[in-house]
């Protein structure tokens, strides 16, 4: 074989190898990316195994500090009832007739709720209907008011219950992770504790009986008809001296307080629970609640209400009115009602 033939076959072989190489290169790269790339950590706050996530993340302390608040609060991100409507700038107001129609379409009936002990968390409103005070039947007006506030109260209680569960998990550990400590820092701030007292945090971080919350909302708003409730979504008549609020009518000139105003009803419920769980005036309430917990009892609103004399200027008379509202409207029937789970995770947590 002469040199020209040899060169021809070399060129042909080289060309074939090059063509073959470039033809399989894309598939090879794709295969390598899929099977040999380093494991990418995706931060999924719905998983509650904080220790494992923190170890995988392996970030420096500064980056952790910058992101911890968002991380902690995203614990409920895959439970669709949590966080709903909280960022609405201009919340809609539905008419009473529209609300009744929606509730009927959803099968939302208080007798069914009492029987099943479940309420659909999706039946949430951002504002009370204007026509509520015009409903002539007191029974219908009360029922509609309860339907509106019930899922809001239960949801906020459920958030506290999840937090309380997390707190006990931390207390039962021999060593706490950085994320545990960051979570505790956040909760100490939320519950107004500067001395990092875990015993007090345990007492403060607890639920308010549903029957008591409904009764106070009913008393403070006249079953949803008050100006403060209608204009400011204020269900519990909380005062403010510095925040945004509504000035009461016929108030003395030297009185500087206002009734706190909220964007949506849910925010009012959250502020109410935070008030009972942090203000020094309700320390007796919290101690009695803790005693009931330690005795493995259900929280009893008719006993706890005795420690809320300082909530209103009428004192003892105020607590007796609340007891009357609870008894006459059978509100204790709602104390063990739960939110209808929207996911397997939520069902397991509850």
C-alpha positions as CSV (number, residue, x, y, z in Angstrom):
1,X,0.0,0.0,0.0
2,X,1.5,3.3,-1.1
3,X,1.8,6.4,1.1
4,X,-1.2,8.2,-0.5
5,X,-3.5,5.3,0.4
6,X,-2.2,5.2,4.0
7,X,-2.8,8.9,4.4
8,X,-6.3,8.6,3.0
9,X,-7.2,5.9,5.5
10,X,-5.7,7.9,8.4
11,X,-7.7,11.0,7.4
12,X,-10.9,8.9,7.0
13,X,-10.4,7.3,10.4
14,X,-9.6,10.6,12.1
15,X,-12.7,12.2,10.6
16,X,-14.9,9.3,11.7
17,X,-13.6,9.5,15.3
18,X,-14.2,13.3,15.4
19,X,-17.7,12.9,14.0
20,X,-18.4,10.1,16.5
21,X,-17.1,12.2,19.4
22,X,-19.2,15.2,18.7
23,X,-22.3,13.1,18.0
24,X,-22.2,11.5,21.5
25,X,-20.9,14.6,23.4
26,X,-24.3,16.2,24.2
27,X,-25.8,13.0,25.5
28,X,-22.7,12.3,27.5
29,X,-22.8,15.8,29.1
30,X,-26.4,15.4,29.9
31,X,-25.8,12.0,31.5
32,X,-22.9,13.3,33.6
33,X,-25.0,16.3,34.9
34,X,-27.8,14.1,35.9
35,X,-25.8,11.4,37.6
36,X,-22.6,12.9,38.8
37,X,-23.4,16.5,39.9
38,X,-23.0,17.5,43.5
39,X,-26.2,17.3,45.6
40,X,-27.9,20.7,45.6
41,X,-29.5,21.5,48.9
42,X,-33.0,22.9,48.5
43,X,-34.3,24.7,51.6
44,X,-37.8,23.3,52.3
45,X,-39.2,24.8,55.4
46,X,-42.1,22.5,55.4
47,X,-39.9,19.7,56.7
48,X,-39.5,20.1,60.5
49,X,-36.2,18.2,60.8
50,X,-34.3,21.4,61.5
51,X,-31.1,19.7,62.6
52,X,-30.7,17.8,59.3
53,X,-31.4,20.9,57.2
54,X,-28.9,22.9,59.1
55,X,-26.2,20.3,58.7
56,X,-26.7,20.1,55.0
57,X,-26.9,23.8,54.6
58,X,-23.5,24.4,56.3
59,X,-23.7,28.2,55.9
60,X,-21.7,30.7,57.9
61,X,-23.3,32.4,60.9
62,X,-23.8,35.7,59.2
63,X,-25.8,34.2,56.3
64,X,-27.9,32.3,58.8
65,X,-28.7,35.3,60.9
66,X,-29.9,37.2,57.7
67,X,-32.2,34.4,56.7
68,X,-33.5,32.9,59.9
69,X,-36.7,34.9,60.3
70,X,-38.0,34.0,56.9
71,X,-36.9,30.4,57.4
72,X,-38.7,30.0,60.7
73,X,-42.0,31.6,59.6
74,X,-42.1,29.4,56.4
75,X,-42.7,26.4,58.5
76,X,-46.4,26.6,57.5
77,X,-45.8,27.4,53.8
78,X,-47.4,24.2,52.5
79,X,-50.5,24.4,54.7
80,X,-52.7,26.6,52.6
81,X,-54.9,28.1,55.3
82,X,-51.9,29.7,57.1
83,X,-50.9,33.1,55.9
84,X,-54.1,33.5,53.8
85,X,-55.1,37.1,53.2
86,X,-52.6,38.5,55.6
87,X,-50.9,40.8,53.1
88,X,-54.0,42.1,51.4
89,X,-53.8,45.9,51.1
90,X,-57.4,46.6,50.3
91,X,-59.4,43.7,51.7
92,X,-62.8,43.1,50.2
93,X,-66.1,43.4,52.1
94,X,-68.8,41.0,51.1
95,X,-72.5,41.5,51.9
96,X,-74.2,39.4,54.5
97,X,-76.4,37.7,51.9
98,X,-73.3,36.8,49.8
99,X,-71.5,35.4,52.8
100,X,-74.5,33.3,53.8
101,X,-74.8,32.0,50.2
102,X,-71.1,31.1,50.2
103,X,-71.3,29.4,53.5
104,X,-74.4,27.4,52.4
105,X,-72.6,26.4,49.2
106,X,-69.6,25.1,51.3
107,X,-71.9,23.3,53.7
108,X,-70.8,25.5,56.5
109,X,-73.3,24.8,59.3
110,X,-72.7,25.3,63.0
111,X,-74.7,22.2,63.9
112,X,-72.5,20.1,61.6
113,X,-69.4,21.7,63.1
114,X,-70.4,20.8,66.6
115,X,-71.2,17.2,65.5
116,X,-68.0,16.6,63.4
117,X,-65.7,18.9,65.5
118,X,-64.2,20.2,62.3
119,X,-64.4,23.5,60.5
120,X,-63.1,24.4,57.1
121,X,-60.3,26.9,57.4
122,X,-61.1,28.1,53.9
123,X,-64.3,29.8,55.3
124,X,-62.3,32.9,56.2
125,X,-63.3,36.5,55.7
126,X,-61.2,39.6,55.9
127,X,-63.9,42.0,57.1
128,X,-67.4,41.9,58.6
129,X,-70.4,42.6,56.5
130,X,-72.0,46.0,57.0
131,X,-75.5,44.5,57.1
132,X,-74.6,42.4,60.2
133,X,-76.2,44.9,62.6
134,X,-79.3,45.1,60.5
135,X,-80.2,41.4,60.7
136,X,-83.4,41.4,62.8
137,X,-83.1,37.9,64.1
138,X,-80.6,37.9,67.0
139,X,-80.1,34.1,66.5
140,X,-79.2,34.5,62.8
141,X,-76.9,37.5,63.6
142,X,-75.1,35.6,66.3
143,X,-74.7,32.5,64.1
144,X,-73.3,34.5,61.2
145,X,-70.9,36.3,63.6
146,X,-69.7,33.0,65.1
147,X,-69.3,31.5,61.6
148,X,-67.0,34.4,60.6
149,X,-64.8,34.5,63.7
150,X,-64.6,30.7,64.5
151,X,-62.1,29.6,61.8
152,X,-59.9,32.7,62.5
153,X,-59.7,31.9,66.2
154,X,-59.0,28.2,65.7
155,X,-56.3,28.9,63.1
156,X,-54.4,31.2,65.4
157,X,-54.7,28.7,68.2
158,X,-53.3,26.0,65.9
159,X,-50.3,28.1,65.1
160,X,-49.6,28.5,68.9
161,X,-50.1,24.7,69.3
162,X,-47.5,24.0,66.6
163,X,-45.1,26.4,68.3
164,X,-45.7,24.8,71.7
165,X,-45.0,21.4,70.2
166,X,-41.7,22.7,68.8
167,X,-40.9,24.3,72.2
168,X,-41.3,21.0,74.0
169,X,-39.2,19.2,71.4
170,X,-36.4,21.7,72.2
171,X,-36.8,21.4,75.9
172,X,-36.5,17.6,75.7
173,X,-33.2,17.9,73.9
174,X,-29.8,17.6,75.6
175,X,-28.2,20.0,73.1
176,X,-29.8,22.6,71.0
177,X,-28.7,23.5,67.5
178,X,-28.1,27.1,66.2
179,X,-31.5,27.0,64.5
180,X,-33.2,25.9,67.8
181,X,-31.6,28.9,69.5
182,X,-32.6,31.3,66.8
183,X,-36.1,30.0,67.0
184,X,-36.1,30.5,70.7
185,X,-34.7,34.1,70.3
186,X,-37.6,34.9,68.0
187,X,-40.2,33.5,70.4
188,X,-38.7,35.3,73.4
189,X,-39.2,38.5,71.5
190,X,-42.7,37.7,70.4
191,X,-43.8,36.8,74.0
192,X,-42.1,39.8,75.6
193,X,-39.4,38.0,77.6
194,X,-36.0,39.6,77.8
195,X,-34.5,37.2,80.4
196,X,-34.7,34.1,78.3
197,X,-36.9,32.4,80.9
198,X,-38.0,29.1,79.4
199,X,-40.4,28.4,82.2
200,X,-42.3,31.7,81.5
201,X,-42.2,31.1,77.8
202,X,-43.9,27.7,78.3
203,X,-46.6,29.4,80.3
204,X,-47.1,32.3,77.9
205,X,-47.0,30.2,74.7
206,X,-50.5,28.6,74.9
207,X,-53.9,28.8,73.4
208,X,-57.0,30.8,74.4
209,X,-60.1,28.7,74.6
210,X,-62.3,29.2,71.6
211,X,-65.4,29.8,73.7
212,X,-63.7,32.6,75.6
213,X,-62.4,34.3,72.5
214,X,-65.8,34.2,70.8
215,X,-67.5,35.6,74.0
216,X,-65.1,38.5,74.2
217,X,-65.4,39.3,70.5
218,X,-69.2,39.2,70.9
219,X,-69.1,41.5,74.0
220,X,-66.6,44.0,72.6
221,X,-68.3,44.3,69.2
222,X,-72.0,43.8,70.0
223,X,-71.9,40.7,67.9
224,X,-70.1,42.5,65.1
225,X,-72.1,45.7,64.9
226,X,-69.7,48.1,66.6
227,X,-68.1,51.0,64.8
228,X,-64.6,49.7,65.8
229,X,-65.4,46.3,64.3
230,X,-66.9,47.6,61.1
231,X,-64.3,50.3,60.4
232,X,-61.2,48.9,61.9
233,X,-61.7,45.1,62.0
234,X,-61.2,45.4,65.8
235,X,-62.9,42.4,67.4
236,X,-61.5,42.8,70.9
237,X,-61.5,46.5,71.7
238,X,-57.8,46.7,72.4
239,X,-56.5,50.2,73.2
240,X,-53.5,51.8,71.6
241,X,-51.7,55.1,72.6
242,X,-49.2,55.1,69.7
243,X,-50.4,52.9,66.9
244,X,-53.2,53.4,64.3
245,X,-56.6,53.5,65.8
246,X,-60.1,54.9,66.0
247,X,-61.0,57.6,68.6
248,X,-63.9,56.6,70.8
249,X,-66.9,58.9,70.8
250,X,-67.8,60.8,74.0
251,X,-64.3,60.3,75.4
252,X,-62.9,62.8,77.9
253,X,-60.5,65.4,76.5
254,X,-57.6,64.2,78.6
255,X,-58.0,60.6,77.3
256,X,-55.4,59.9,74.6
257,X,-56.1,56.3,73.8
258,X,-57.7,54.9,70.7
259,X,-59.1,51.5,69.8
260,X,-56.5,49.7,67.7
261,X,-57.3,49.3,64.0
262,X,-56.3,46.3,61.9
263,X,-56.2,45.6,58.1
264,X,-58.0,42.3,58.5
265,X,-60.0,40.4,61.1
266,X,-57.3,37.8,61.5
267,X,-54.8,40.4,62.6
268,X,-57.1,41.4,65.4
269,X,-57.3,37.8,66.6
270,X,-53.6,37.5,66.6
271,X,-53.1,40.7,68.6
272,X,-55.8,39.6,71.1
273,X,-54.0,36.4,71.8
274,X,-50.7,38.1,72.1
275,X,-52.2,40.5,74.5
276,X,-53.5,37.8,76.9
277,X,-50.3,35.9,76.6
278,X,-47.9,38.8,77.4
279,X,-49.6,41.7,79.3
280,X,-48.8,41.8,83.0
281,X,-52.5,42.3,83.8
282,X,-53.3,38.8,82.7
283,X,-50.6,36.9,84.5
284,X,-53.2,35.3,86.8
285,X,-55.0,34.1,83.7
286,X,-51.8,32.5,82.4
287,X,-51.0,30.8,85.7
288,X,-54.5,29.3,86.0
289,X,-54.2,28.1,82.4
290,X,-50.8,26.4,83.2
291,X,-52.3,24.8,86.3
292,X,-55.1,23.3,84.1
293,X,-52.5,22.0,81.7
294,X,-50.4,20.5,84.4
295,X,-53.5,18.7,85.8
296,X,-54.1,17.3,82.3
297,X,-57.4,19.1,82.1
298,X,-59.0,20.8,79.1
299,X,-58.8,24.5,79.2
300,X,-62.0,25.7,81.0
301,X,-63.1,29.1,79.8
302,X,-65.6,29.5,82.7
303,X,-62.7,29.3,85.2
304,X,-60.2,31.3,83.2
305,X,-62.6,34.2,82.6
306,X,-62.4,35.0,86.4
307,X,-58.9,36.2,85.8
308,X,-59.8,38.8,83.2
309,X,-61.3,41.4,85.5
310,X,-58.7,43.9,84.3
311,X,-59.7,43.6,80.6
312,X,-62.6,46.1,81.1
313,X,-63.2,48.9,83.5
314,X,-66.3,47.1,84.8
315,X,-64.1,44.4,86.3
316,X,-66.1,41.6,87.9
317,X,-69.3,42.6,86.1
318,X,-67.4,42.1,82.8
319,X,-66.4,38.6,83.6
320,X,-69.9,37.7,84.7
321,X,-71.3,38.9,81.4
322,X,-68.8,36.8,79.5
323,X,-69.8,33.7,81.5
324,X,-73.4,34.5,80.6
325,X,-72.6,34.8,76.9
326,X,-70.7,31.5,77.0
327,X,-73.5,29.6,78.7
328,X,-76.4,31.1,76.8
329,X,-74.9,30.4,73.4
330,X,-73.3,27.0,74.2
331,X,-69.9,28.3,73.1
332,X,-68.0,25.6,74.9
333,X,-69.2,23.2,72.2
334,X,-66.6,24.9,70.0
335,X,-63.6,24.4,72.3
336,X,-62.6,21.1,70.8
337,X,-63.3,22.0,67.2
338,X,-60.3,21.6,64.8
339,X,-59.5,22.9,61.4
340,X,-60.2,20.4,58.6
341,X,-56.7,19.3,57.5
342,X,-55.7,20.4,54.1
343,X,-52.7,18.1,53.7
344,X,-51.3,14.9,55.2
345,X,-48.6,17.0,56.9
346,X,-51.2,19.2,58.6
347,X,-53.2,16.1,59.7
348,X,-50.1,14.6,61.3
349,X,-49.2,17.9,63.1
350,X,-52.7,18.3,64.5
